[in-house]
Amino acid sequence: MKRLIVSVFIFILLLTPITAWATPPGFSGGVNNEYEYEEIVFITGEPIKFVGTLTVKEKEKAEEKSVSYSYKLISEDKSLKGKLDRTITLITTLDKRNDKGQTIGNTTLDKYKETIKLGKDKYELVKDGGYELSKSDVIDNRPASDFYSGNLKARKYYKINKDEGEVIVDISGGNVGYKNFWGSTETEILDYTITSNRQTEEKDGKTNENSWHGTVKVQVSDSLTKTLKYSDNEATFSSFYGGHVRVTNQEMVSRYDYNLPRVDDREINDRRRERYAIELRKKMVPKVERLIIPKFKDIGGHWAEEYIKKLYSLDVFDENSVFFTPDVPFTRGEFTKGVMRVCNIRPSLEDMKKPSRRRGKQPKEVSPFKDVPVNDPDYKYIKDAIEKKIISGVTKDLFKPDKPLTKAQAITILIKALGFESKAPTPGFYTSFTDDNKIPNWAKDSIYMAKEIGLIHGDNYNRINPNKNITRAESSEMLVRFLEFLQKDLQRDYRENIINFN
């Protein structure tokens, strides 16, 4: 079998339902695939694994989102005769601050019901006030990605066999995540504090009181990625040698670190402790898609051939000519269109395709630039880039789409798309490039950050050549590195660097 050349990207379809975003279900540390859900329950003082099904229903309207979870689970250990039924509905209201480019999301509990049966024992959430939850997230709506972070406080109050006692679970923690056209990952870190007080009546009529205390640290992460693989054509007599295949993967990983009382002969000893960790993992069935095959005549053997082929297969480039002309300068209009296609920067690109629901005659749209009319094929990309403030016109009313773009300008656009320009050191710093003194002041922050995240590198003399016009080949390399950052580095930072799992 011929060798497969593998190269990885992340991809998420922008217009798919919210369920496509990678988000751990509920706040239990459980993981799932299309068929099965599993989680660890500690309500008895011992870890018990439950397995079964999870159904998720989501609704979205205006500034509000509703998510309902329905769990039907049984204990994996059949000898325990365990059953768990849980239904939860969460409501998230969104306060969009367009002036700040941010959104505040506040989540509360709308409905809940939970019953756990283990042998003769029944643990049930109290109907009124048995589950209190408050969660708030701040979302930084950057052009290339939404980055968010949240905090959570909750308390679950169970009754044991109606009047034999109670179990209180206090939950605190938070989540971090990102989501964009190319990928999404959310990681939750939650701390459970479990307090149990139970009274049972012995045969002699005496009441036996049993109390214990335990803690559990839950770390769970859900990631959705797309892998781009190049596959050779096995047939000899064919019109093409091979092409790219896009494979969608989604995986959830979870880790429970617990500190619980030791159980000896079914008696709970709160003075002696059990400290262990349990890991869970579930994968979705991959989805496979074949992509368009590039047939440029002038890129064979070129150093940027693979970069160009990848971007063309992903519809970042849509040239109809058989010549790509890799060594000619990339223009401002071409690069802007390329960046917008790489990110598919969420909003108006697709909104413009949707029919307006407003009645009556709408005012005719007027282009902000004399040299980019509304009917220009690239107008929607340029308009969206301007609105997202990742590029500006050369003058107040001229964009000059056919003007060459310098490397410094191209780098600045990409870093602004990520929102990373403010992460550079305070003024007065130097970059590591030998031609640092030639970097314009307005581009130094972006070039510094681009080097930090691996978006750019120096030439053989460690020069960045900031004022040199960037070629189509150089732009292709930079855009592919941009995609690789969205894939590898973001996922590593939001999952592997937080959760320690094997």
Wavefront OBJ file of the C-alpha trace (Angstrom):
o trace
v 0.000 0.000 0.000
v 1.341 3.379 -0.932
v 2.498 5.715 1.741
v 0.000 8.154 3.219
v 1.250 11.652 3.831
v -0.547 12.981 6.853
v -1.105 16.558 7.844
v -3.508 17.716 10.546
v -6.008 20.532 10.726
v -9.026 21.327 12.891
v -12.331 21.944 11.237
v -15.838 22.668 12.509
v -18.759 23.514 10.270
v -19.924 26.950 11.279
v -23.542 26.441 10.498
v -24.012 23.087 12.214
v -26.198 23.043 15.350
v -24.819 24.011 18.740
v -24.405 20.320 19.545
v -21.417 20.256 17.189
v -19.441 22.344 19.644
v -17.359 20.312 22.026
v -18.902 20.740 25.475
v -18.888 18.211 28.351
v -22.477 17.211 29.262
v -23.729 18.540 32.585
v -21.288 18.926 35.459
v -20.747 15.303 36.428
v -17.430 14.508 34.713
v -19.123 11.937 32.487
v -18.097 11.120 28.909
v -20.072 9.851 25.933
v -20.051 8.881 22.289
v -23.044 8.444 19.975
v -24.177 5.295 21.746
v -23.139 5.251 25.385
v -22.552 7.541 28.326
v -20.636 6.746 31.519
v -19.753 8.531 34.752
v -18.537 7.809 38.280
v -20.896 8.395 41.223
v -19.596 8.805 44.792
v -22.822 9.304 46.713
v -22.391 6.148 48.835
v -18.801 6.849 49.811
v -17.453 4.448 47.191
v -16.842 5.094 43.477
v -19.547 3.400 41.378
v -19.450 3.427 37.594
v -22.784 3.998 35.862
v -23.317 3.420 32.133
v -26.233 4.008 29.804
v -27.631 6.601 27.447
v -27.672 10.390 27.331
v -30.105 12.473 25.292
v -29.379 16.156 24.662
v -31.902 18.682 23.326
v -30.984 22.271 22.603
v -32.919 25.383 21.693
v -31.737 28.873 20.906
v -33.678 32.084 20.497
v -32.503 35.674 20.524
v -30.251 36.080 23.549
v -31.163 32.827 25.302
v -30.067 29.193 25.006
v -31.716 26.162 26.567
v -30.035 22.755 26.967
v -31.810 19.702 28.369
v -30.019 16.512 29.433
v -31.769 13.202 30.057
v -29.748 10.329 31.581
v -30.848 6.687 31.795
v -28.077 4.750 33.563
v -27.419 1.498 35.390
v -24.403 0.415 37.427
v -21.758 -1.355 35.378
v -21.412 -3.864 38.204
v -24.642 -5.844 37.836
v -24.382 -7.215 41.399
v -25.045 -3.720 42.785
v -28.483 -3.441 41.147
v -27.978 0.266 40.606
v -30.091 2.671 38.558
v -29.745 6.406 37.920
v -32.356 8.629 36.266
v -31.593 12.318 35.837
v -33.153 15.158 33.832
v -31.731 18.681 33.852
v -32.571 21.817 31.873
v -30.110 24.723 31.864
v -30.956 28.234 30.668
v -28.185 30.573 29.521
v -28.881 34.257 28.891
v -26.373 36.178 26.781
v -25.472 39.812 27.307
v -23.650 40.804 24.118
v -21.371 43.805 24.522
v -20.569 44.594 20.909
v -18.760 47.766 21.953
v -16.282 45.603 23.882
v -16.300 42.609 21.533
v -17.341 40.404 24.441
v -20.332 38.461 25.705
v -21.377 37.584 29.253
v -23.269 34.307 29.597
v -25.211 33.589 32.803
v -26.489 30.045 33.326
v -29.138 28.948 35.805
v -31.048 25.743 36.476
v -34.572 25.683 35.064
v -35.688 22.102 35.795
v -34.127 19.109 37.500
v -34.935 15.644 38.751
v -32.573 12.924 39.885
v -33.025 9.542 41.544
v -30.315 7.008 42.322
v -31.230 3.485 43.419
v -28.639 1.110 44.820
v -30.055 -2.130 46.157
v -32.641 -1.195 48.785
v -31.390 2.381 49.096
v -32.864 5.335 47.228
v -31.139 8.724 46.935
v -33.367 11.449 45.552
v -32.860 15.165 44.975
v -35.250 17.222 47.052
v -37.921 18.707 44.792
v -37.728 22.302 46.047
v -34.232 23.689 46.507
v -32.551 20.313 46.029
v -30.305 21.628 43.290
v -29.032 25.196 43.177
v -26.665 26.295 40.421
v -25.107 29.541 39.249
v -22.635 29.768 36.383
v -21.197 32.741 34.537
v -18.881 32.929 31.527
v -17.058 35.739 29.786
v -16.560 35.210 26.063
v -14.014 37.206 24.094
v -15.435 37.256 20.572
v -12.280 37.430 18.477
v -12.471 37.219 14.675
v -10.672 33.854 14.361
v -12.000 32.291 17.553
v -14.172 32.739 20.609
v -12.131 32.305 23.797
v -14.059 31.891 27.016
v -13.699 31.205 30.708
v -16.325 30.614 33.368
v -16.958 29.996 37.054
v -19.518 27.765 38.710
v -21.081 27.248 42.126
v -23.673 24.574 42.843
v -25.173 22.457 45.597
v -27.110 19.173 45.357
v -29.233 18.045 48.301
v -30.296 14.372 48.379
v -32.630 12.593 50.797
v -31.828 8.965 51.655
v -34.897 6.679 51.679
v -37.013 9.788 52.362
v -36.197 10.080 56.079
v -33.013 8.112 56.816
v -30.614 10.948 56.215
v -29.121 13.269 53.647
v -26.185 13.732 51.294
v -25.029 17.231 50.371
v -22.700 17.746 47.410
v -21.115 21.198 47.095
v -19.623 21.904 43.672
v -17.261 24.718 42.732
v -14.906 25.312 39.861
v -14.885 26.578 36.323
v -14.288 25.952 32.660
v -12.083 27.244 29.846
v -12.617 26.798 26.158
v -12.459 28.072 22.634
v -14.543 27.522 19.549
v -14.089 28.603 15.991
v -14.661 27.457 12.450
v -11.724 25.063 12.724
v -12.166 23.462 16.109
v -13.376 23.587 19.674
v -12.325 22.331 23.082
v -13.842 22.848 26.501
v -12.245 21.695 29.747
v -14.030 21.752 33.091
v -12.307 21.514 36.472
v -14.716 20.969 39.353
v -14.277 20.266 43.059
v -16.900 18.180 44.831
v -17.251 18.251 48.610
v -19.542 15.442 49.780
v -21.083 15.312 53.251
v -23.275 12.371 54.281
v -25.324 11.936 57.450
v -27.445 8.824 57.844
v -29.449 7.195 60.652
v -30.443 3.549 60.453
v -32.427 1.520 62.951
v -30.838 -1.718 64.156
v -32.729 -4.921 65.014
v -32.528 -4.112 68.713
v -34.289 -0.794 68.101
v -31.211 1.357 68.525
v -30.420 4.113 66.003
v -27.072 3.882 64.268
v -25.675 7.193 63.040
v -23.130 7.115 60.235
v -21.502 10.280 58.953
v -18.666 10.751 56.491
v -16.940 13.423 54.422
v -15.179 13.149 51.058
v -13.742 15.211 48.218
v -13.484 14.603 44.482
v -11.639 16.643 41.861
v -13.218 16.243 38.424
v -11.415 17.157 35.204
v -13.221 16.564 31.922
v -12.489 17.767 28.403
v -14.344 17.511 25.105
v -12.501 18.204 21.840
v -13.659 18.192 18.223
v -11.009 18.163 15.509
v -10.701 17.521 11.806
v -7.711 15.788 10.290
v -6.625 16.386 6.717
v -4.883 13.360 5.183
v -3.335 13.056 1.747
v -4.049 9.723 0.116
v -2.305 8.487 -3.018
v -4.454 7.159 -5.846
v -4.017 3.380 -5.971
v -4.928 3.263 -9.684
v -2.121 3.760 -12.215
v -4.211 4.978 -15.163
v -6.052 7.913 -13.631
v -6.361 11.641 -14.240
v -4.967 12.470 -10.792
v -2.335 11.118 -8.414
v -4.191 11.548 -5.155
v -6.147 13.933 -2.982
v -6.999 15.022 0.523
v -9.473 13.336 2.865
v -10.972 15.251 5.782
v -11.695 13.151 8.868
v -13.760 14.553 11.753
v -12.927 13.251 15.213
v -14.479 14.006 18.587
v -13.134 12.666 21.865
v -13.941 13.148 25.533
v -11.532 12.404 28.379
v -12.203 12.573 32.104
v -10.315 12.088 35.342
v -11.684 11.758 38.896
v -9.219 12.190 41.786
v -11.000 11.228 44.992
v -10.390 11.212 48.731
v -13.047 9.068 50.395
v -13.484 7.114 53.628
v -12.413 3.490 53.639
v -15.188 0.902 53.549
v -14.528 -2.285 55.588
v -17.169 -5.007 55.569
v -19.679 -2.432 54.316
v -18.945 -0.189 57.277
v -17.701 3.310 56.489
v -14.567 4.336 58.373
v -14.201 8.101 57.999
v -10.832 8.120 59.791
v -9.101 5.989 57.176
v -9.018 7.233 53.610
v -8.976 5.927 50.063
v -7.093 8.147 47.594
v -7.149 7.058 43.956
v -7.869 8.295 40.439
v -10.214 6.960 37.757
v -9.984 7.900 34.069
v -12.679 7.651 31.398
v -12.488 8.119 27.628
v -14.984 7.979 24.770
v -14.605 8.615 21.031
v -17.166 9.353 18.369
v -17.137 7.395 15.112
v -15.003 9.437 12.660
v -16.634 11.109 9.668
v -14.802 10.937 6.316
v -15.078 13.486 3.466
v -13.151 13.658 0.184
v -12.007 17.129 -0.910
v -11.384 18.934 -4.177
v -8.204 17.967 -6.051
v -5.877 20.852 -7.076
v -4.453 20.710 -10.611
v -2.092 23.677 -10.873
v 0.641 23.256 -13.495
v 3.216 25.580 -11.925
v 3.562 24.274 -8.351
v 5.085 20.834 -8.943
v 8.391 20.692 -7.043
v 7.902 24.175 -5.597
v 8.864 24.495 -1.916
v 5.289 25.636 -1.105
v 3.521 22.934 -3.131
v 2.033 21.094 -0.142
v 0.860 24.338 1.523
v -0.903 25.436 -1.670
v -2.564 22.057 -2.211
v -3.911 21.969 1.341
v -5.419 25.438 1.145
v -6.964 24.767 -2.259
v -8.502 21.516 -0.999
v -10.059 23.442 1.893
v -11.546 26.044 -0.512
v -9.327 28.787 0.891
v -8.129 29.335 -2.683
v -10.716 29.115 -5.457
v -8.646 29.994 -8.516
v -10.062 28.647 -11.777
v -6.777 29.044 -13.665
v -4.379 26.098 -14.090
v -1.592 28.454 -12.942
v -1.206 29.529 -9.322
v 1.794 31.860 -9.877
v 3.291 31.170 -6.418
v 6.140 33.694 -6.637
v 4.166 36.828 -7.465
v 3.111 39.218 -4.657
v -0.139 38.586 -2.802
v -2.421 41.618 -2.951
v -4.345 43.182 -0.077
v -7.651 41.944 -1.509
v -6.403 38.397 -2.102
v -4.889 38.056 1.364
v -7.985 39.460 3.062
v -10.156 36.966 1.209
v -7.749 34.140 2.092
v -7.780 34.997 5.806
v -11.564 35.243 5.893
v -11.890 31.879 4.168
v -9.338 30.307 6.522
v -11.230 31.480 9.594
v -14.652 31.629 7.988
v -14.990 34.474 10.441
v -18.408 33.735 11.676
v -20.985 36.314 11.096
v -22.051 38.322 8.128
v -20.486 36.110 5.471
v -23.288 33.615 5.919
v -25.847 36.109 7.173
v -25.598 37.880 3.838
v -26.760 34.693 2.117
v -29.887 34.407 4.243
v -33.056 36.138 3.019
v -34.060 39.073 5.131
v -37.158 38.621 7.283
v -37.822 42.343 7.331
v -40.707 43.616 5.317
v -40.651 46.625 3.134
v -37.963 48.080 0.944
v -34.520 48.058 2.506
v -32.002 50.846 1.911
v -29.450 50.068 -0.777
v -26.090 49.022 0.656
v -23.223 51.413 -0.027
v -19.592 50.314 -0.014
v -17.279 52.269 2.299
v -14.612 52.231 -0.446
v -14.706 53.732 -3.927
v -12.498 50.969 -5.337
v -14.484 48.006 -3.910
v -18.083 48.167 -5.186
v -20.815 46.143 -3.524
v -21.008 43.775 -6.506
v -17.282 42.977 -6.316
v -16.834 39.201 -5.647
v -14.486 40.002 -2.750
v -16.626 42.766 -1.229
v -18.221 40.591 1.485
v -14.795 39.382 2.670
v -13.298 42.873 2.764
v -16.388 44.297 4.477
v -16.287 41.632 7.184
v -12.546 42.080 7.773
v -13.061 45.829 8.158
v -15.929 45.320 10.605
v -13.798 42.893 12.623
v -11.005 45.489 12.661
v -8.309 43.148 11.401
v -7.534 45.400 8.434
v -8.295 48.977 7.436
v -8.362 50.990 4.266
v -5.280 52.705 2.858
v -7.256 55.950 3.049
v -10.696 56.801 4.375
v -12.428 55.836 1.127
v -9.831 53.676 -0.684
v -8.993 50.054 0.131
v -6.622 49.473 -2.819
v -7.312 45.726 -3.119
v -4.700 45.279 -5.896
v -1.867 46.820 -3.893
v 0.874 44.381 -2.742
v 0.972 43.450 0.934
v 4.125 43.470 3.063
v 5.034 40.642 5.439
v 4.568 42.975 8.410
v 1.057 43.830 7.256
v 0.141 40.186 6.652
v 1.417 39.116 10.076
v -0.457 41.936 11.784
v -3.727 40.881 10.143
v -3.413 37.284 11.383
v -2.469 38.264 14.942
v -5.380 40.705 15.077
v -7.683 37.895 13.918
v -6.586 35.936 16.999
v -6.738 38.974 19.287
v -3.180 38.348 20.495
v -1.635 41.740 19.725
v -2.166 42.918 23.311
v -0.224 39.942 24.716
v 3.172 41.301 23.636
v 5.550 42.734 26.288
v 5.458 46.390 27.286
v 7.069 48.822 24.796
v 10.847 48.759 24.563
v 11.266 45.035 23.877
v 13.234 43.525 20.986
v 12.323 40.563 18.801
v 14.882 37.814 18.143
v 15.204 38.656 14.438
v 18.480 40.142 13.198
v 16.603 42.864 11.302
v 14.551 43.868 14.345
v 15.456 47.519 13.727
v 13.593 47.396 10.403
v 10.294 46.288 11.922
v 7.770 49.176 11.923
v 6.637 50.175 15.411
v 2.993 49.404 14.570
v 3.918 45.817 13.631
v 6.381 44.935 16.413
v 3.781 43.556 18.843
v 2.255 41.334 16.168
v 5.585 40.052 14.861
v 6.722 39.262 18.401
v 3.566 37.257 19.104
v 3.659 35.536 15.701
v 7.157 34.274 16.502
v 6.027 33.142 19.975
v 3.203 30.965 18.623
v 5.232 29.572 15.714
v 3.409 31.430 12.972
v 6.598 32.792 11.405
v 10.321 32.054 11.286
v 13.393 33.885 10.024
v 15.251 33.185 6.789
v 18.731 31.607 6.660
v 20.126 34.775 8.255
v 17.307 34.954 10.833
v 15.740 37.944 9.101
v 11.982 38.464 8.996
v 12.151 40.989 6.116
v 9.094 42.883 7.401
v 8.909 45.432 4.575
v 9.252 42.918 1.733
v 6.143 42.227 -0.347
v 4.802 38.796 0.616
v 4.398 36.289 -2.211
v 1.502 33.925 -2.779
v 3.730 31.015 -1.756
v 4.869 32.739 1.463
v 1.260 33.619 2.260
v 0.266 29.968 1.786
v 2.897 28.828 4.266
v 1.816 31.436 6.799
v -1.870 30.545 6.471
v -1.130 26.829 6.945
v 0.936 27.601 10.064
v -2.019 29.660 11.265
v -4.295 26.637 10.832
v -1.808 24.379 12.595
v -1.784 26.751 15.549
v -5.583 26.607 15.735
v -5.347 22.822 15.704
v -2.375 21.679 17.721
v -1.500 24.476 20.098
v -4.980 25.547 21.143
v -6.092 21.995 21.854
v -2.878 21.238 23.746
v -3.285 24.378 25.841
v -6.959 23.777 26.600
v -6.733 20.039 27.220
v -3.351 18.318 27.573
v -1.800 21.143 29.593
v -4.715 21.052 32.049
v -5.706 17.386 32.386
v -3.112 14.723 33.147
v -4.359 11.615 31.407
v -2.654 8.724 29.616
l 1 2 3 4 5 6 7 8 9 10 11 12 13 14 15 16 17 18 19 20 21 22 23 24 25 26 27 28 29 30 31 32 33 34 35 36 37 38 39 40 41 42 43 44 45 46 47 48 49 50 51 52 53 54 55 56 57 58 59 60 61 62 63 64 65 66 67 68 69 70 71 72 73 74 75 76 77 78 79 80 81 82 83 84 85 86 87 88 89 90 91 92 93 94 95 96 97 98 99 100 101 102 103 104 105 106 107 108 109 110 111 112 113 114 115 116 117 118 119 120 121 122 123 124 125 126 127 128 129 130 131 132 133 134 135 136 137 138 139 140 141 142 143 144 145 146 147 148 149 150 151 152 153 154 155 156 157 158 159 160 161 162 163 164 165 166 167 168 169 170 171 172 173 174 175 176 177 178 179 180 181 182 183 184 185 186 187 188 189 190 191 192 193 194 195 196 197 198 199 200 201 202 203 204 205 206 207 208 209 210 211 212 213 214 215 216 217 218 219 220 221 222 223 224 225 226 227 228 229 230 231 232 233 234 235 236 237 238 239 240 241 242 243 244 245 246 247 248 249 250 251 252 253 254 255 256 257 258 259 260 261 262 263 264 265 266 267 268 269 270 271 272 273 274 275 276 277 278 279 280 281 282 283 284 285 286 287 288 289 290 291 292 293 294 295 296 297 298 299 300 301 302 303 304 305 306 307 308 309 310 311 312 313 314 315 316 317 318 319 320 321 322 323 324 325 326 327 328 329 330 331 332 333 334 335 336 337 338 339 340 341 342 343 344 345 346 347 348 349 350 351 352 353 354 355 356 357 358 359 360 361 362 363 364 365 366 367 368 369 370 371 372 373 374 375 376 377 378 379 380 381 382 383 384 385 386 387 388 389 390 391 392 393 394 395 396 397 398 399 400 401 402 403 404 405 406 407 408 409 410 411 412 413 414 415 416 417 418 419 420 421 422 423 424 425 426 427 428 429 430 431 432 433 434 435 436 437 438 439 440 441 442 443 444 445 446 447 448 449 450 451 452 453 454 455 456 457 458 459 460 461 462 463 464 465 466 467 468 469 470 471 472 473 474 475 476 477 478 479 480 481 482 483 484 485 486 487 488 489 490 491 492 493 494 495 496 497 498 499 500 501 502
